[in-house]
Amino acid sequence: MRRGEILALRWKNVDLKNKTVRVVESLEQTKKGIRFKAPKTERTRAIILPNYAVEELIALKEKQIKELTISL
């Protein structure tokens, strides 16, 4: 994945059950600020995640949920 694609990832693009990430957009810095745009290839693609990455993402998501519920 390209750097801008990684920075544009959102949880809705991550499928932990099927161990995949869908690349649907990229982040770009312009003079006016940051914007989302279509990926360089102009096509959505799926990246298969290794088991260790899925485990780390599950832990990260659980941590974010805890932090979000504490701050509410």
Secondary structure, 3 states (H helix, E strand, C coil): CCHHHHHCCCHHHEECCCCEEEECCEEEEECCEEEEECCCCCCCEEEECCHHHHHHHHHHHHHHHHHHHHHC
